[in-house]
Amino acid sequence: MKKIGFLSFGHWSNAHGSATRSASDVLLQSIDLAVAAEELGADGAYYRVHHFAQQLASPFPLLAAVGARTKSIEIGTGVIDMRYENPFYMTENAGAADLIAGGRLQLGISRGSPEQVIEGWRYFGYAPAAGESDADMGRRHSELFLRLLQGEGFAKPNPQPMFPNPPGLLRLEPHAEGLRERIWWGSASNATAVWAAQMGMNLQSSTLKADESGEPFHVQQAKQIRAYRAAWAEAGHTRTPRISVSRSIFALTDDRDRAYFGRDGGGDQIGVIDNMRAVFGRSYAAEPERLIEQLRADEAIAEADTLLLTVPNQLGVDYNAHVLENILRHVAPALGWR
């Protein structure tokens, strides 16, 4: 395991015990948690993106703010729903945020997850083309985004521009060199993992996937990762890809941990999501020694190079920093981290 970061869903509510009562609370605490995580030595600060919900939605202002407040930690998403995105505008936003962060952006993109509203992307002005599904549209937006990130000129310049132009066709600005290689695809199936490899994207595999064999979640996820690596090699890409998995992991070291998570740690669950039979990975919650044994048996964690810890953001920055510190200090070294 080379890198460990956190993944925040960015919830807020007026529920009893919530430390995030408003969108302002979530945004400001998301920045503060990234700063705390960097001080603890964590490698990444990642954020979920959900529209029409009391959760983080517009990622680029947050990513830019985190980039301005930190110096070394990777900053990413998991994931941006490309059905909602204008690839041209997104290229400019991503380029600006990456330059502010000094080239630390790690953008996870995908078709997205089940929505709060019916066909929410239509309210943003997007609709599938004839014969397309919404998933097809998301992949089409993604392919265009990847092309734009390469920084090649495509737009014919005005012969009488307001400002002088460089020679040739123009590209979108600001251009962030190297960002194209730091795009990840959030995959829930073996087939989309293979597609991501063919497209030259890194792989984000989450805490659920299509139940394609009936085997335990971590076994299916490990097979997905191996299929991705095989497709990557077959595609002939020259760089080594990045692969992340997400897990809910809590080391029980004090009474707070036991009160919050002492009863967690059950097995996999099966459910239906977007008409797909899915297997949901278990949560891990135990004393550090027992936790190390459990995580060593997780085949997908062994296959990945990056582990994203899903954090209970509504419990506040201090407690979530404690959760991260517990893992980094008491568990991660035994798994080969650093």
N, C-alpha and C positions, 0 to 999 in steps of 0.2 A: 504494500500500500504506500504510494508515493505522496499523495496529497489528501488532506482532510479539510473540509469546509462545512459551513452550515447552509441550510435551505429554509427560508422563512416563507410561510404562506401569507403573512401579513394581515391576519384577521384583526378586526376591531368590533367591539360590541359593548353594551351596557350591562352585560352579565355580571353577576356577583363574582368578585375576585379578579376581574379583568383589569390589567394595567394599561390596556389600550382601549380607550373609550371613544376615540375619534380617528378619522383619517390622519389628522395632524399628529396624533400620538404615534401611530404606526410608522409614518414616514420618518419622523425625527428619531424614534427609537431604532428604526432599521439602520440609520446612519450610525447611531451610537453603538449598536451591537457590532457593526463591522469594525469600528475603531477598537472596541474591546477585544474582538476576536483576533485582530492583527497583533495587539499587544500580547495576547496569550500564545501567539505563534501559529495560529490556524492559517491555512493556505487559501481559503476561499470564502466569499460572502455572496450567496445566491438567493434570488427572490422569485417567487411564483408570480404569475400574471393572470388575473381573472377579471373579466369585464362584468358590469352590472351586479357587482357583489361588494360587500363591505370587506374588501381585501385589496391588496396592492394591484393596480391596473396599468398605469402609465409608467413604464420602467425607466425611460431615459433621463428624466429629471433626477430621479433617485440615484441611478447609476453614476451620473455626473457628480452629484453631491457627495456620494461615497468616495468617488475617485479623488475629489478635491480634499477630502478629510484624511485620506489614508495614503500610504506610500508603497506598500509591497503586496498587499493581499489581492488575489484574483477577485474580480467582480463580475457576476454573471446573472443569468436568468434561467429558470427551469419551469415552464417554458413560455415564450411569446407565441401566442396563437396567430399563425400567419393568415388565417382567414380574415382577420381584422386589419391587416396591414397593407399600406401603400409602400411597395418596395423602394420607390425613389425617395420618399420622405424619410423612410426608416434608414436608408443608407446614409443620409445626411446626419440624422440624429445619432446613429451608431458611431459614425466617424467622429463627431464632435465629442461624444462621451468617452470614446477610446483615447482621443488625444488629451483630454483633460486628465484621464487616469494614467497617462504615460504608457499606453499599450497593454493594459491589464484586463481589458474586457474579454469575457468568455460568454458569448451569447448562445443560450439554448433556445431553439425555435422548434415548432412542430405544428401539426394540424390542430392541436389544442384538446381540451377536455370537455366533458359535458357542460352545457351552458346554463346560466340562470334564466335566460329567456329563449324563446323559440327563434332560431336563425338570427341571432343577435348581430352577426356580421352584416346583415342587410341594412341595419340602422346606420352602419358606418359607410354605406355606399357601395358595398361589394355583393356580387351575386355570381354563382357559377355560370360558366358559359354553357351553351347548348351541349348536352351530352355529358357534362361534368357533374361530379358530386361536390359537396363542400370540401371534402378531403382532397379531391383533385385540385380544387381552386387553391387550397392552402399550399399544396406542393408546387403549383405553378407560381404563386407569389414567391415561394422560397427559392426556386430556381432562378427567377429574375433577380432577386436580392443577391444571391451568390455571384451572379454575373456582374452586377453593378459594383460589388465590393472589390472586384479585381482591378478597378481603376482605369479601365481602358476607355478612351474617348468614343462617344457614339452620337453626340448632338452637334448638328451643323451650326457654326457660330454665326451671329448676326454680322453682316458686313459693316454695319455702322454701330458698334457697341457703345454702351455708356463708358466702359473701361476697356483698356487694351486686353486682348486675348492672347494666350499662347498659340503657337501654330497648330493646325490640325483640328480634329474633332474634339469637343469638350466632354469632360467627365463631371460627375457630381463632386462637389467639394463641401466640407473638407474630406480629403481622402486619408484613411488610416491604414498605413502600410502594415501588412501582416494580419489584419483582422479577418480576412477570408479564411485563414487557417485556424481561427479561433471560434468557428461557428459549430455548434453541436445540434444534433437532431434528437428530440425526445421520442423514443420509439416504444410502442406497446406490443409489437409483434415481431416475429422473425423476419417477415418479408420487408417491413419498413426499415429494419436494421440493415438488411442487405442493401436496400435502396440508398440509405444514408452513406454506406461505405462506397457505393458506386459514385455518389455525388461528391465524395471527398470531405464529408463532415465528420466530426467527432461524434461519439455516441453517448447520450444520456438515457439510462434505463432506470425507471422509477420504481416505486413501491407496488406497482401492479403491472400485469401484462396479460395479453390474451392467453387463455388456458388452452394451449395447443397440444398437450400430451397427457394431462392429468397428473404429472409429476409434481413434487414440491416446487414452490415458487422459485427458490434459489437455484434449483437444478435447471428449471426451464430458462431462467435468466442467464445462467452460465452458458447454456447451449446457444442462446441468442447472441451472446457476446462472441462465442467461438465462430458462429456463422458470419457475424459482422467482420471478424478478423480475416476469415477466409475470403470473403468478398472484397475486402480492402486489398489483400495481396493479389487477387485475380485482376483487379482494376489497374494494378501497376503503379499505385501512388508511391512516391519516394519517401515521404515523411512517415514517422510513427504516429498513429492516431491516439487520441485520448479517449478514455472510457470511464464513465462515472456510474455509480449506483447510489440510490438514496435509501436510507434506513432510519427508522425511529429507534434510537439506542440511548438508554439511560443507565448510567452507573449509579447504583444506590450506595451513597456514602454518608448520608445523614438522614435525620428524621423527615426533613422536607421532601427529599427524594422518595422515601418510602411512602409518605403520605400521598404524594402525587402519582407515583408510578409503581408502587410496590405490588400491585395486582396485575400489571401489564405483563406482556411476554407470552401471550397465547400463540397458537399455531396459525397457519395460513387460513385465509377465508376465501370463499368463492362467492362471486356476485355477478350481476349483469350490469354493464355500463355501456351506453350507446348501442344496445342490442348485441353486445359482445360478451360472451362468457369470459370473465376475467378472474385471475387468481391474485389475491392481495397478500403481500408479504407480511410476516409477523412483526410485531414490535419486540425489541429486546430490552429487558429491564432486570438487572441482577447486580449482586455485589461484583466488584471488578474481576476477581479471579474466575468466577463462574461465567461472567460476560465474555472474558477472553476465550474460554473453551467454546462457548456457543458461536462466537463470531469466526473462530478458526474453522468451524464446520460449515460455514456459509460459502458455497462454491462460487457464487457470483462476486462476493467481496474479494475472494482470492484471484478472480480473473480480472477485476477492474484495477485501474491505477489511481482512481479518485473516489473517495467516499464522502457523500453529502449527508450530513446529519440534519434531519428535519427537527426544527426546534419549536417548542410551544410558545410562540411569540407573545401571547396574551399574558404570560406570567412575568413579563418585564425583562429589562436588559440585565439587571444584576443576576437574576436567577438563571437566565439563559447563558450568561457568561460562566456561571458556575457549572452548568451542564456541559459546556464545551471544555472547560478546564478539567473536569472529571475524566472525560474521554481522552484528552490529549496527554494528561499526566499519568493516569492509572491504567489505561487500556491500549492506546494506540502504539506505544513502543513495543509491546509484545506482539503486535500484528505486523511489525516490520517498518513502521513509520519512522523515518529518520534514523 
